[in-house]
Amino acid sequence: MSTVTLKDRVAIVTGAGGGLGRTHALALAARGVKVVVNDLGGAVDGQGAGSDMARSVVAEIKAAGGQAIANGANVTKADEVAAMTEAAISAWGQIDILVNNAGILRDKSFSKMSLDDIRLVLDVHLMGSFICTKAVWEHMKERGFGRIVMTTSSSGNYGNFGQANYGAAKAGLVGLMNTLCIEGAKYDIKVNCLSPTAATRMTEGLIPQQALELLTVESVSAALLPLVCDEAPNRLILCAGAGGYAATKIYETQGIALAPAEQTPENILAKLDEITNPENQEEFTSGASQTMKFVTNASQLMSG
């Protein structure tokens, strides 16, 4: 049976004062991980701040026999995040795991969404994950070990009405993972995405209440631990909800190759069925793979 080895690791979990972040922190602590419970303590839309939520989770962890410290750093402020990482290293000597979970919502249709709504959501989800990851990256490289999880979403992977800002931020985190998992591989830094599904206002009235009750945060946190353990995969978008677990993958079709004289908009439009044919599609692990495919196909076409 596969093992999930986490003992004596140190983790930072952002947005851990409630919801998924709280259950992530509790699940890690229950496996012997020392946890920095980070939470700004603001409302769902990002307004306000306070330390009570993070301290409450720390109290829960300690009551269960675990080790944790509370931290109120704003993930969009590099100096506060740097101080948080220094506090973790000062307390426990290392940082092994980073869970980028902090986030806010400013849902509106695109027509009604202000630029401030867009910037703030991008700042917290995307820039916040950049800032927190940047703060631990060199430390993890020096130690030759790291596990980082970005929290993406079906809104980013597939789209949701009223969430242009949120969806763009979440899709951006997949792009961040795709590069960092390459750059970190030789240092045993593994980077993955967790795509959670839980009961929300959007699903009320659309899904029976009995089904909504299955969409627990605990079922999602169970999927986090395999992504941060010693045996973790790399470059996986793991979807989780209601006890269901799946992977989101980005594929590229084989497409077509056109000779220079045939490379017209009309020919491309006429051949969209061939271009989008999923037969023999591939999952690439770097942008260079696409370039090599196109160049190889073009060379074969020109050589006859």
Rosetta blueprint (number, residue, H / E / L):
1 M L
2 S L
3 T L
4 V L
5 T L
6 L L
7 K L
8 D L
9 R L
10 V E
11 A E
12 I E
13 V E
14 T L
15 G L
16 A L
17 G L
18 G L
19 G H
20 L H
21 G H
22 R H
23 T H
24 H H
25 A H
26 L H
27 A H
28 L H
29 A H
30 A H
31 R L
32 G L
33 V L
34 K E
35 V E
36 V E
37 V E
38 N E
39 D L
40 L L
41 G L
42 G L
43 A L
44 V L
45 D L
46 G L
47 Q L
48 G L
49 A L
50 G L
51 S L
52 D H
53 M H
54 A H
55 R H
56 S H
57 V H
58 V H
59 A H
60 E H
61 I H
62 K H
63 A H
64 A L
65 G L
66 G L
67 Q L
68 A E
69 I E
70 A E
71 N E
72 G L
73 A L
74 N L
75 V L
76 T L
77 K L
78 A H
79 D H
80 E H
81 V H
82 A H
83 A H
84 M H
85 T H
86 E H
87 A H
88 A H
89 I H
90 S H
91 A H
92 W H
93 G L
94 Q L
95 I L
96 D L
97 I E
98 L E
99 V E
100 N E
101 N L
102 A L
103 G L
104 I L
105 L L
106 R L
107 D L
108 K L
109 S L
110 F L
111 S L
112 K L
113 M L
114 S L
115 L H
116 D H
117 D H
118 I H
119 R H
120 L H
121 V H
122 L H
123 D H
124 V H
125 H H
126 L H
127 M H
128 G H
129 S H
130 F H
131 I H
132 C H
133 T H
134 K H
135 A H
136 V H
137 W H
138 E H
139 H H
140 M H
141 K H
142 E H
143 R H
144 G L
145 F L
146 G E
147 R E
148 I E
149 V E
150 M E
151 T E
152 T L
153 S L
154 S H
155 S H
156 G H
157 N H
158 Y L
159 G L
160 N L
161 F L
162 G L
163 Q L
164 A H
165 N H
166 Y H
167 G H
168 A H
169 A H
170 K H
171 A H
172 G H
173 L H
174 V H
175 G H
176 L H
177 M H
178 N H
179 T H
180 L H
181 C H
182 I H
183 E H
184 G H
185 A H
186 K H
187 Y H
188 D L
189 I E
190 K E
191 V E
192 N E
193 C E
194 L E
195 S E
196 P E
197 T L
198 A L
199 A L
200 T L
201 R H
202 M H
203 T H
204 E E
205 G L
206 L L
207 I E
208 P L
209 Q H
210 Q H
211 A H
212 L H
213 E L
214 L L
215 L L
216 T L
217 V H
218 E H
219 S H
220 V H
221 S H
222 A H
223 A H
224 L H
225 L H
226 P H
227 L H
228 V H
229 C L
230 D L
231 E L
232 A L
233 P L
234 N L
235 R L
236 L L
237 I E
238 L E
239 C E
240 A E
241 G E
242 A L
243 G L
244 G E
245 Y E
246 A E
247 A E
248 T L
249 K L
250 I L
251 Y L
252 E E
253 T L
254 Q L
255 G L
256 I L
257 A L
258 L L
259 A L
260 P H
261 A H
262 E H
263 Q L
264 T L
265 P H
266 E H
267 N H
268 I H
269 L H
270 A H
271 K L
272 L H
273 D H
274 E H
275 I H
276 T L
277 N L
278 P L
279 E L
280 N L
281 Q L
282 E E
283 E L
284 F L
285 T L
286 S L
287 G H
288 A H
289 S H
290 Q H
291 T H
292 M H
293 K H
294 F H
295 V H
296 T H
297 N H
298 A H
299 S H
300 Q H
301 L H
302 M H
303 S L
304 G L
